[in-house]
Amino acid sequence: MLSRFIPPAIVLFWLGSVGWLSAVVWAPPGSRMAQVDPLEVYRVFFSWNDSANMTLFENGTRRGQITVSGGSGNDPVTGKFARILSLSGSIETYDPLSSSNLVDLFWKGTVAFSEAMALQETDFSVRIPGKELSAQLQYTESAKAGKIRVTMAGREILSFDSTTPGPGEGAAGSPLAMLGAMGGDSNLGALGGLGLEALNPSTMKLETTARMGNFNFGGRDMRSFFITLRNPDHDQEIRVYLSEVGEPLKIESDLGFEAISEIFVPLDAYRRDVPPKIE
């Protein structure tokens, strides 16, 4: 009697397995989430008023850390409502001689938005300790004005203020292009060729979509927001996962970098002899 049920059970199991694999391959988790207004996701994040420590990975290898915080409120000077995104972090290299991580690059900054998520101003600074180099960048949307100042070993090597234009500020001789061409250091080249140009708000274009649903983090399902920021000019995107209260859980990019909340990072990520397994 039991033998008659075995073939149908095998067929049903096979069909279920094929269906599950098809769902994973052709319908990734983001596509199965309910679409929501991106402004609603921003409202949740900036109402969070807290900070999250995240571990930075490059192609599965730990490279540093990032701290992300979001808050909102009235500006004490202007009295206007603003949303503030704060970022800080470092890119590190493991030194086997000292058995410690050496900081290759450190950055911190803030970006202020209006309630409708219109850019108001940015303020960033970057340091490369090995080169004794520091760079400060500021941009104010209301004045359409930007400033850049770069020092090396305590000596100013570059200063630019868009409100006081001077000679030699064409595309090839712009401060951003000059900084990217300095030296042969890969961190410095990336700073000018990618990092600083990316902070130019007038040239930044983003297409934003947002969804909400269940996603698996660290082996457990969580209700989360999933927001995608895409740059159509470079065909690149950043994918951000936020908890229901606005806490960043995971940030992915198309450049091999991703940041994961420290509460989900496996201990193997801090071992130098075993590559971490990130899910």
C-alpha positions, 0 to 999 in steps of 0.5 A: 500500500505504502509503495503506491504513494512513493512515486507521487511523493518523489514527483511532488518533492522534485517539483517543489525543489525546482519551483524553489530554485526557480524562485531564487534564481529568477525572482530574487528576494528584492523583487518579491518585496512590496514596493514602497515610496522611497520618501517613507524609507528616508523618513524612517531612517532619519527618525532613527536618531542613532548610529550603527557600526558596520564592517567593510568588506572588499570581495569577502575580505575585511578591509575596515569599518564604517559608522552610519548615523541619521537624525533630523530636527530644526537647525539651531541657527536657521530654525529650518527642519533638516535631515542629517546623514553622518558617515565615518570610516576607514580602509585598513591593511593587515600588517603581519609584522605587527599583527595589527591593522594599519589605516590606509585611508580615513574619512568622515562627513555629513550631508544635510537634506531638506524634508523633501530630501533636497540637498542642502550642504555637504562637509567631508574630510579625508586623511591618508596617514601614510602620505600625511595628506588631508583633504577637506570638501564643502558644498552649499547648495543655496550658494552653489558654492564649493571649497576644497583644501588639501594639505600634505605634511602640514603644507597646503598643496591645493586650495579651491573656492568656487566663489573666487575662480582663478586661472587654470580651472578647466576640466583637465586642470580642475582641482579634482582632476589634479588631486587624482593625478598626484603621485602614484599612490592607489589610494590617492588616485582613487580619492581624486578620480572616484571619491572626490568627483563622486561628491560633486552634487551638481553632476550626481544623478540617482534613480531610487526604488524602495521595497519592504518585506522579509529578508534573511540576515545572519540566519534569521528572517527580518522585516526590512526595507530594501532601497536601491540607489542607481547612477544611470550614467555609470550603470552602477548601484548601491543597495541598502537594507534597513530594519523597520526602525531605520537601522542599516543592516547591510550595504552592497555595491557593484564595486566589490565593497559591502558593509555589514552590521557588526551584529551579523558579521561572523567571527571568521571575518577577524581571522587572517587565515580563513576567508569569511563566509558572508550570507 
